[in-house]
Amino acid sequence: MYLQYLLTLDDDGIDLVTNVVRDWCKAHHVPLESELGREALRFAVSHVIAGETSSAALT
């Protein structure tokens, strides 16, 4: 569901979300494809849509 919202972001927003989620999953040894990985993606996308632009805040 949130993947479609990811595609509505501009290039900077997509880069921010993908980098933050990838790094978070790597640091926590969580596969991106897992439920927890998808929840991290949903969290990041929803916050970027709301206007968050800080990678530290998303992490």
Secondary structure, DSSP 4 states (H G I P E B T S, - for coil): -HHHHHTTS-HHHHHHHHHHHHHHHHHTT--TTSHHHHHHHHHHHHHHHTT---HHHH-
